[in-house]
Every structure is written in C-alpha cells, then in structure tokens.
Amino acid sequence: LVLVALIVSIYVLALVFAAYSFHQASIVLSPGTKVLLKVPYVRQKPWYCSEASASMVLQYYGFNITQEDVHNQGYECFEDMLPFLQQYVDCEYRILSIDELKKELSEGHPVILRLLKGEYRHSVVAVGFDDNYIYVHDPAISPYYPLSSEELIELWRPTGFIAIVFKETPP
C-alpha cells in the first residue's frame, strides 16, 4: 500500500513538473472550464480605446477613473499607458501566449491587449474564456465580445502579442 502511494505521488509530481517549462508556464484546464471576470464595461469615445480600456480595468480594481480622466492626464495610447496605470495597480508590459493569457484570467486578472484591426491599432480588455472563445470587452463594439483563439491570434500577432498584465487580485 505504501509502495502504491509512493508510485502515485511520483507520477503526480512528474505530471505537474512536465506541465511546466522553466521559460513559460502552461496550464491544464478541464474541458468545460469557463472564466468570466466582472469587469465594468466602458464604451469608448472616438479614438479613446486605450483610455476606455484603462478605465475598465481600474474600475475593476475599485478606482473611479473615467476615460476622460486618463486622457486629461496625457495618456492617450497603449504604448504610454503603463506609468499611468502603475499609479494605481502593480502591472507590466508582457508578451503572452494564449495559454498565459488564460492563466492570468484564471487568476482573476483582466489583461489589456494591443491588437491591429485593419490599419488601426486597437486596445481591448480580455475578461474571460471558455472552450471555444476568448471574451474581450471591446470598447468600440460590446462587452464580452467572443473571439476564437485563431481570430485573436490574427489580430494580436501584428503587435507582437504585447499586453498589459496586472499582478494584483481585486479587493
């Protein structure tokens, strides 16, 4: 009985460590896993996608910051947004894979993504996923907008899979 328990323990440890790489963690999700974060939705003003995305995430973390507040402080695009966000929440720019994005969402962290839609760069907030879709709050379209992994990769690849990742769990 002790030998069986030891073998099972070694097998479980081998599975856990096999799922990890020293360069990139991967997660194993059960079929049917669904994560939807309750991030407030903000419809953008014209050309305010980054400001609206920042506002959504900051409201999720309990700060009453509007897209106008973000814009009026001189932060107008994803590429310069980090210093503003870091005044409120611990965050960083990171390159993510789809698995890493799902891991962040599973931990309760929304993620701001920089996409390329046609000729225009566009910011959205990833807020959830299930077996078929990644759900984003697209400030120009709607909340919980579904994108297949393939659709998201096509829009995200041109920006190098850049994202703003938040390290805190909301209050």
Steps between C-alpha positions, in 0.01 A plus 500: 500500500785737584672408175183576301466839674865577424463408132181710470675795668797478264264476201305809613822697556625396157177625343519831686863565405444381143233770461755766590786636298764716662431762234124493479234360730209320342169417655286196462130584493220252525264490203207725580709750697348846478635822648314831471627790707251766606691790349289815453451586132577848364404597144779708354477852370643534148868394504494432877538119494809500724351752741174300520694174551702656783180633657335155490792332673542773761128486581535122541768569760275749682618835361241743361708610199329596175643491149496880510711496820757280327507719188513829692813382682674461163476124453356440155626163377589151613869562442519777763231370740717303744623791719141618546370154594791438738382795711209277601578132438816289469527415130747451217532459125542135402496282192241225556387178340134396498574257787666775704205730432263231628718452808478872583123496454471186716680689776244783484718743304352680198758566226518796262591381150635705210352382171522606138158530333552582135738796496424611856645398834227427751488423873259253661473338842510119518245402765438127458510180301334165448574200279416694183572869555701769670260773616605864477342827596546680169435866580396565138264202467361334813573328831589129506568499125599143399814437295625153412866439586577510128322836454677646801841378382440656157422839658764479774799360306575830312562672836733224620247360750561797730275540804471687826485242777375582850662329795233570759173333584217752541376588849 
